[in-house]
Amino acid sequence: MVTSGRQAAEETTDRRLLRGAQSRRAVTRRAVDIASLDGLDGVSFGRLAEDLGISKAGIQTLFRTKEALQLATAEAAGEAFVDAVIRPALRSPAGVARIRALVDRWIDYAVQPLFPGGCFWGANLPEFDSRPGPVRDVLQRQQRAWHTTLATQFRHAVAHGEIADIDPESAAFQVSALLNAVNLAVRLGDDDRVAMARQVIEGLLASASRDSRRTARRPSATDVVGEN
């Protein structure tokens, strides 16, 4: 009987935890949508309770503070971005092919928006860039992770002779800045900028590839002496 009672209590706890996790996912998913439109400051317990038809007290029980809710929202946005952009691109070979895949997925993420307000970080980094604290730290870490993802692929492309010996960090910065400009253009209804951005990025990769081939073909001093 003791064992049976303990098992029943554990099952009840498991169900409660499962319901809590499901509720947390539902709340943060709605919070991400709100934050993409109105920023993380637009996320509140009251608004979420009204939108989702659940009690404000129940949401407060899950997150305790608004800052904790904002942090959970940013983390949920990051997970959704990884699922939509990063993981699918990993199916492409490392280097130039993966850079193109990452760019294509990112543009899809903005043009056919994963979040109703477009890029989550485009909406929230300007809001928190001058406000030190845990929320800015999370947003900054996520932004750096994206930059590092791009830079790693440029570094691989250089190391394997796909492109010229360009600075991977600078190349990643250029691509990231251009994609941010795409997000803004799409939000303003200037969809022609999408094709322009693709052309610019392709031009960067093609130019680097041509430079790499010219460097590979250039004869060395030893080759010239040997021919004489």
N, C-alpha and C positions, 0 to 999 in steps of 0.2 A: 504494500500500500504506500509506503514511504517513497519507493522508487517511482511508482505510478504518479504520485502527487508531484514529485520533482520533475518528471518528464512533462506533465501537463503544464507546470509553471514555465519550463523552458520553451515549450511550444508556444505558449502565450507570449512570452518575451520575444521569441523569434518573429511572430506575426506582427507584434507591435513595432519591432525594429524595421521589418520589411515595409510596413505602412509608412513609418517615418521616413525611410529612404525614398519611397515613391513620392511622398508629399514634398520632400526636399527637392527632388528632381523637377517636379511640376512647378514648384515655386521659382526655382532658379531659371528654368527655361523661359517662363513668362518674364522674369526680371531681366534676362538678357535682351529680350525683344524691346522692353521698355527702355533699357539703358542705351540700346542702339539708336533709339529715336530721341530720347530726352536726356541722355546721360545718366550716370549712376546716381547723381543727386536726385533724379526724378523717380528713383525706386524707393517706395515706402511700404511699410507694413499695411497701411490702410488701403493704398491703391491696389496692392496685390490681393488683399482679402476681397475687395470689391470685384476685381477682374475674375478671380478664380472661384468666387462664391464660397469661400471658407472663412473661418473666423480670424480676426486680427490677432487674437490671443494665441491661436494655434500656430500662426506663423512666427510670432514672437518666441514661442516655446522652442521652435526649431532653430532660430538664429540669434536670439537674445538681444543683439544690438544691430543698429543700422549698418555699422561698419562691417560686422560679421556677415551681414546679408550682402553687402557690396563685394566683399572678398569672395564669397561663394559664387556670386554672379559672374565675376571676372574669371574665376576658375572654370565655371561651366562654359563660358564663351570660348575659353582656350581649348577645352576638350572638344567642343563642336568644330572649331577651326581645324584642329589636328585631324579629326575624322574626315572633314570635307576637303581639305587642301593637302596636308602633309602625307597622310597614309596612302592615298591613291597615287601620288607622285612617286612614292617609293617603289612602285612597280616598274618604273622606267630605269634604265641603266644610269649609274652615277655619272656625274659630269654634265656635259651640255644637254643631253637628252632629259636629264632630270631637272635642269634649270628651266627648260622649256615647259616641262610638265608642271612644275611649281608655278610658273607664270600663268599658264593656261588655267590651272585650277584656281589661282587667286583671282584672276579676272572673272571667271565664272562665279566665284564667291561674292564679288561685288556687283556684277551685272544682273545675275539671277540671285538676288540677295539671300544669303543664308539667314540674315537677320533683317527685319523690315527697314531699319535705318541705314543699311549698308555696313561698312566695316565697323566693327565694335570699337576698335582702337582709334580709328579716325574720329569717332564720336567722343571718346573718353580721355584720350591722352591730352588734348588741349585743355580739358577741364581740370586735370590733376597734375600737369607738368610742373606747376609752381606750388604744389601743396604736398610737402613731404609727409610721409606716413605709409602705413601698410598697403593702402590701396594703390598709391603711386608705385610702390615697390613691386607689386604684383604685375601691374600694367607694363612697367619698364622691363621686368624680367621676361614677360611674354614677347615684347617687342624685340628684345635682344635675341631671344631664342629663334625668332623668324629670321633676323639678320644673320645669325650664325648658321642657320640652315642653308641660306643662299651662299654665304661665304664659303662654306665647306664644299659645296658643289663647284664653285669657281676654282677653289684650290685643287680639287680633284682633276678638273679639266685642264688646268695648267700643268699639273704633275704628270698627266698622261698625254701631253702634247696635243690636246684637242684645240686649245687656244693659246695665244701668246702669253708671255710671262707678265700678265697684268696683276695689279694688286687686288686680291680677292675681296678684301674689306671694302675698298673703294667701289669695285664693281657691284658688290651686294648693296652698298648704300645707294648707288645710282638706280638700280633696279627697284629697290624698295621705295625710294622717293617717287619714282615714276608711277608705280602702282598706287601709291597714296594719291597722286594727282588724278589717276583714273577714277578712283573712288569718288573724289570730289566732283569731277566732271559728270559722272553718271548721276550723282545726286542732284546736280543742277540741270540734268536733261541734255547734256552735251555728249551724246553717245558717239559722235564721230571721233572723239579723242581716244576711244578704245582701240580702233584700228591704227591710229597714229602711234599709240604707245607700243603696240605689237611691232610696228615697223622699226621704231627706235631700238627696242630690245634686240630684235633680229639683226639690226645693223651693228649693234655692239658686238654680238656674238660672231657675226660674219666677218667683221673687221679684225677681231681678235684671231679668228681662224686663219684668215689670209696672212696676217703677220706671222703666225706660227709656221705656216707652210713656207713662207719666204725665208724665215730663219733656218728652217730645216734644210732648205736647198742651198743656202749660202755656203760656198766652199771655204774650208779652213785654210790657214797658212800652210799647213802640212800638205793638204791636197794640191795646192798651187805648186809647191816645191817639187812634189812627186811627179807632177805632169811635166815639169821642165827636165 
